[in-house]
Amino acid sequence: MREIVRRLMPYGETIVVAVVAGLIFNVLKIPLPWMLGPMTGLILWRGGTGRSPRWPVQGKNLGLVFIGYMIGVSVTTSTLIQIGQQLHFIALATILTISVSILIGSLVFKKMGMKWADVVFGSIPGGLSQVAALSEEVNQVDATKVLFMQMIRIITVIFVVPFLVVHQVALTNGASASSAYNPFFSWLSFSHLAVLLLCGIVAFFINKTGFPVAFLTGPLLTVAAVNILFGTTAELPSLLTVAAQVLLGTHFGLQMDPGLIKRSKWIGVCTFMCSLVLIVASLGLSYFLTSVTTMNLATAFLSTAPGGLAEMTVTGSGVGADLAMISGYQLFRILFILFLALPFIKWWFVKHEQIEGY
């Protein structure tokens, strides 16, 4: 125990701020309190005090493992059949979301004098770390500006979408918006603990291959396989789902540089407004999906929202949405962007690097 305390000492400030902020958001009945609270608290704490709290990257990875497990529990043979039947809609939603994102960014940011490369990399709704990493390989791109735009989009979606889903009865289609954390404590059997350990091992090795969001997709695929082959896997105790939110919220709170917000406030304001327009476009697309599929509006909206896979599925778990369908749509978009869209965009800008104005 003493050794554990000693190892946690450098992260004590971060833990205290994150937990206190989560408690405040929980008391105020704000959606996703244990993710939005730590994220908001740490951004305000860093901006107000000028301090730089520390947090290990393994914290985010552990949270993703828990969320991947949670999603995997909802995957069954019937849900896989449903996803297969909707593959053309999934592809359509992905292409439309990417196109609208770049179109909105082009209309707004080109008027601000930004370069096309910055506009495209900053507007595309892909994975934050992957987009940032690829942008650094293109000479025309201001990687810092791209990271800032991506973070503003993600934070906007994380705050706005849960409020819409939880507080609007029309969006949830009558689904309960009550807390998903009941019972808070429950014990997992030895076999289920073994599956959770297996999830971590699979995630570790998949991460070595460079697969996107490996610490989430690895557990997701592992638990889904166990579900399909051997029967239903036990759900995680709500304590662990809360821990997952805290770990992710803490990571996002430390990713955003308060100084960068002050230096690039107009880009931030425009990115925020563009993100709101994109959310409205996703809402319109979700209405279309409810008319041609069996999804309710909450599931369709979370499936098409331009946020992260983890954040949207965590929101879905609190309103009774179909997590497997949400993960199917979100994961397809991530893979499409990372393996097709972004490499093509990178190739295009590198090829035309000598052309002035790109």
C-alpha positions in Angstrom: 0.0 0.0 0.0 2.8 2.4 0.9 4.4 1.7 -2.5 1.1 2.5 -4.3 0.8 5.8 -2.4 4.4 6.7 -3.2 3.8 6.1 -6.9 0.6 8.2 -6.9 2.1 11.2 -5.1 3.2 13.0 -8.2 -0.4 12.8 -9.5 -2.1 13.8 -6.3 -3.0 17.3 -7.5 -4.5 15.9 -10.7 -6.5 13.3 -8.9 -7.9 15.8 -6.3 -8.9 18.4 -8.9 -10.5 15.7 -11.2 -12.5 14.0 -8.4 -13.7 17.2 -6.8 -14.8 18.6 -10.2 -16.6 15.3 -10.9 -18.4 15.4 -7.6 -19.6 19.0 -8.3 -20.9 18.1 -11.8 -22.6 15.0 -10.3 -24.4 17.1 -7.7 -25.4 19.6 -10.4 -26.9 16.7 -12.4 -24.8 17.5 -15.5 -24.6 14.7 -18.1 -21.5 12.6 -18.1 -20.4 14.3 -14.8 -17.4 12.1 -14.2 -15.9 12.9 -17.6 -17.0 16.5 -18.2 -16.2 17.4 -14.6 -12.6 16.4 -14.5 -12.0 17.8 -18.0 -13.5 21.2 -17.1 -11.9 21.3 -13.7 -8.4 20.7 -15.0 -8.7 23.2 -17.8 -9.9 25.9 -15.4 -7.3 24.9 -12.7 -4.4 25.1 -15.2 -5.6 28.3 -16.7 -6.2 29.9 -13.3 -3.1 28.8 -11.4 -0.6 28.4 -14.3 0.3 25.0 -12.9 1.0 21.9 -14.9 -0.5 18.8 -13.2 0.9 15.4 -14.2 -0.9 12.3 -15.3 0.5 9.0 -16.9 -0.6 8.0 -20.4 -1.5 4.6 -19.0 -4.5 6.3 -17.2 -6.2 7.0 -20.5 -5.4 3.6 -21.8 -6.9 1.9 -18.8 -10.1 3.9 -19.2 -10.3 2.9 -22.9 -9.9 -0.8 -21.9 -12.9 -0.5 -19.5 -15.0 1.2 -22.2 -14.0 -1.3 -24.8 -15.2 -4.1 -22.5 -18.5 -2.2 -21.9 -19.1 -1.9 -25.6 -18.1 -5.5 -26.3 -20.8 -6.8 -23.9 -23.5 -5.3 -26.1 -22.2 -7.1 -29.3 -24.1 -10.2 -30.2 -24.6 -12.2 -33.4 -27.8 -10.3 -34.1 -26.2 -6.9 -33.7 -23.4 -7.9 -36.1 -26.1 -8.9 -38.6 -27.8 -5.5 -38.1 -24.5 -3.7 -38.7 -23.9 -5.7 -41.8 -27.3 -4.8 -43.1 -26.7 -1.1 -42.6 -23.1 -1.0 -44.0 -24.2 1.1 -46.9 -25.8 3.6 -44.5 -22.7 3.6 -42.4 -20.6 4.4 -45.4 -23.0 7.1 -46.5 -23.0 8.7 -43.0 -19.2 8.6 -42.9 -18.7 10.2 -46.3 -21.4 12.9 -45.7 -19.9 13.8 -42.2 -16.4 14.2 -43.7 -17.6 16.2 -46.7 -19.7 18.5 -44.6 -16.8 19.0 -42.1 -14.4 20.0 -44.8 -17.0 22.2 -46.6 -17.9 24.1 -43.4 -14.2 24.5 -42.6 -13.4 25.8 -46.1 -16.2 28.4 -46.1 -15.2 29.8 -42.7 -11.4 29.4 -42.3 -10.4 30.3 -45.8 -12.0 33.7 -45.2 -9.7 34.0 -42.2 -6.7 33.6 -44.5 -5.8 30.1 -43.3 -4.0 27.7 -45.6 -5.9 24.8 -47.2 -3.8 22.2 -45.5 -4.5 23.6 -42.0 -8.2 23.9 -42.9 -8.5 20.3 -44.1 -6.5 18.7 -41.3 -8.1 20.8 -38.7 -11.7 20.2 -39.9 -11.7 16.5 -40.6 -13.5 14.6 -37.7 -10.8 11.9 -37.2 -8.9 10.7 -34.1 -7.1 13.5 -32.4 -3.7 11.9 -32.0 -3.7 10.3 -35.4 -4.6 13.5 -37.2 -2.0 15.5 -35.2 0.7 12.9 -36.0 -0.1 12.9 -39.7 -0.2 16.7 -39.9 3.3 16.8 -38.6 4.5 14.9 -41.6 3.2 17.6 -44.1 5.4 20.6 -44.3 2.5 23.0 -45.2 0.6 22.2 -42.0 0.8 24.1 -38.8 0.5 21.1 -36.5 -0.2 23.2 -33.4 -3.1 24.9 -35.0 -4.5 21.6 -36.2 -4.3 20.1 -32.7 -6.1 23.2 -31.3 -8.9 23.0 -33.8 -9.3 19.2 -33.3 -9.4 19.7 -29.5 -12.1 22.5 -29.7 -14.2 20.2 -31.9 -14.0 17.3 -29.6 -14.7 19.3 -26.5 -17.7 21.0 -28.2 -19.1 17.6 -29.2 -18.5 16.1 -25.8 -20.3 18.9 -24.0 -23.2 19.6 -26.5 -24.2 16.1 -27.6 -24.8 14.6 -24.1 -27.0 17.6 -23.2 -29.1 17.2 -26.3 -29.4 13.4 -25.8 -30.1 13.4 -22.1 -32.4 16.5 -21.8 -34.4 16.4 -25.0 -37.1 13.7 -24.7 -37.5 13.8 -28.5 -33.9 12.9 -29.0 -33.9 10.0 -26.6 -37.2 8.7 -28.0 -38.5 7.9 -24.6 -35.3 6.2 -23.4 -34.5 6.6 -19.8 -31.9 9.3 -19.0 -31.4 8.0 -15.5 -28.0 7.1 -14.3 -26.4 4.0 -15.7 -24.4 3.4 -12.6 -26.6 0.9 -10.7 -25.5 -1.2 -8.9 -22.4 0.9 -8.1 -20.5 -2.1 -6.6 -20.8 -5.6 -7.9 -18.3 -8.5 -8.0 -17.0 -10.1 -11.2 -16.5 -13.8 -11.2 -13.0 -15.3 -11.8 -13.9 -16.0 -15.5 -14.9 -12.4 -16.1 -11.8 -11.1 -14.4 -9.9 -13.3 -16.7 -11.7 -11.8 -19.7 -10.8 -8.3 -18.5 -7.2 -9.3 -18.1 -7.3 -10.8 -21.6 -8.6 -7.5 -22.9 -5.6 -5.7 -21.6 -3.2 -8.2 -23.1 -4.9 -8.1 -26.5 -5.0 -4.3 -26.4 -1.2 -4.2 -25.6 -0.3 -6.3 -28.6 -2.7 -4.7 -31.0 -1.3 -1.3 -30.0 2.2 -2.6 -31.1 0.8 -2.9 -34.7 -0.3 0.7 -34.8 -4.0 -0.1 -35.0 -6.1 3.0 -34.2 -7.6 3.3 -30.7 -6.1 -0.1 -29.9 -6.8 0.1 -26.2 -10.5 0.4 -27.0 -10.9 -1.7 -30.1 -8.8 -4.6 -28.6 -11.1 -5.2 -25.6 -14.2 -4.5 -27.7 -13.3 -7.3 -30.2 -12.1 -9.6 -27.4 -15.3 -9.3 -25.3 -17.5 -9.5 -28.5 -15.7 -12.7 -29.5 -16.3 -14.2 -26.0 -19.9 -13.1 -26.2 -20.6 -14.8 -29.5 -18.6 -18.0 -28.9 -19.4 -18.7 -25.2 -22.4 -16.6 -24.2 -23.1 -13.3 -22.5 -20.3 -11.7 -20.5 -21.0 -9.9 -17.3 -21.3 -6.1 -17.4 -18.7 -4.0 -15.6 -19.5 -2.7 -12.1 -20.6 0.9 -12.4 -17.6 1.9 -10.2 -15.4 0.9 -13.2 -17.5 2.8 -15.7 -17.2 5.9 -13.5 -13.5 5.3 -13.3 -13.3 5.1 -17.1 -15.0 8.5 -17.4 -12.7 10.1 -14.8 -9.6 8.7 -16.6 -10.7 10.0 -20.0 -11.9 13.3 -18.7 -8.6 13.8 -16.9 -6.7 13.1 -20.1 -8.7 15.6 -22.2 -8.4 18.2 -19.5 -4.6 18.0 -19.6 -4.5 17.9 -23.4 -5.9 21.4 -23.8 -3.3 24.2 -23.3 -5.0 27.2 -21.7 -2.3 29.4 -23.2 -3.1 28.3 -26.7 -6.8 29.1 -26.1 -5.8 32.7 -25.3 -3.4 33.0 -28.3 -5.9 31.5 -30.8 -9.2 32.7 -29.5 -10.7 33.6 -32.9 -9.8 30.3 -34.4 -11.3 28.7 -31.3 -14.6 30.6 -31.6 -14.9 29.8 -35.3 -14.1 26.1 -34.7 -16.7 26.1 -32.0 -19.4 27.5 -34.3 -18.4 25.1 -37.1 -18.7 22.2 -34.7 -22.2 23.3 -33.7 -23.2 23.4 -37.4 -21.7 20.0 -37.9 -23.7 18.7 -34.8 -26.9 20.1 -36.4 -26.0 18.4 -39.7 -25.5 15.1 -37.8 -28.9 15.5 -36.1 -30.5 15.9 -39.5 -28.7 12.8 -40.8 -29.9 10.9 -37.7 -33.5 11.8 -38.5 -33.0 10.3 -41.9 -31.5 7.1 -40.4 -34.5 6.6 -38.1 -36.8 6.7 -41.2 -34.8 4.0 -43.1 -33.6 1.8 -40.2 -34.9 0.5 -36.9 -32.6 2.7 -34.8 -34.2 5.2 -32.4 -33.1 8.8 -32.5 -30.7 8.6 -29.6 -28.8 5.7 -31.1 -28.8 7.3 -34.6 -27.6 10.7 -33.3 -24.8 9.2 -31.2 -23.8 7.0 -34.2 -23.4 10.0 -36.5 -22.2 12.7 -34.0 -18.6 13.9 -34.9 -17.2 12.9 -31.5 -15.0 10.1 -30.3 -16.0 6.4 -30.1 -15.5 6.2 -26.4 -17.3 9.5 -25.5 -20.4 8.6 -27.7 -20.7 5.1 -26.3 -20.4 6.3 -22.7 -23.2 8.8 -23.4 -25.3 6.0 -25.0 -24.9 3.8 -22.0 -26.7 6.4 -19.9 -29.8 6.6 -22.1 -30.4 3.0 -23.1 -29.0 3.5 -26.7 -27.7 0.6 -28.8 -24.0 0.6 -28.0 -23.1 -2.0 -30.6 -24.7 0.1 -33.4 -23.0 3.3 -32.1 -19.6 1.6 -32.0 -20.2 0.2 -35.5 -20.8 3.6 -37.1 -18.1 5.4 -35.1 -15.5 2.7 -35.6 -16.1 2.6 -39.3 -15.7 6.4 -39.6 -12.4 6.2 -37.6 -11.0 3.4 -39.8 -12.2 5.1 -43.0 -10.5 8.4 -42.0 -7.3 6.9 -40.7 -6.7 4.3 -43.5 -8.2 6.0 -46.5 -9.1 9.7 -46.1 -6.0 11.0 -44.1 -3.4 9.0 -46.1 -5.0 10.3 -49.4 -5.1 13.9 -48.0 -1.4 13.6 -46.9 -0.4 12.3 -50.3 -2.3 15.1 -52.1 -0.6 17.9 -50.1 2.8 16.3 -50.3 2.4 15.9 -54.0 1.4 19.5 -54.5 3.8 20.9 -51.9 5.6 22.9 -54.5 2.4 24.7 -55.5 2.1 28.0 -53.8 -1.0 28.5 -51.8 -1.6 24.9 -50.6 
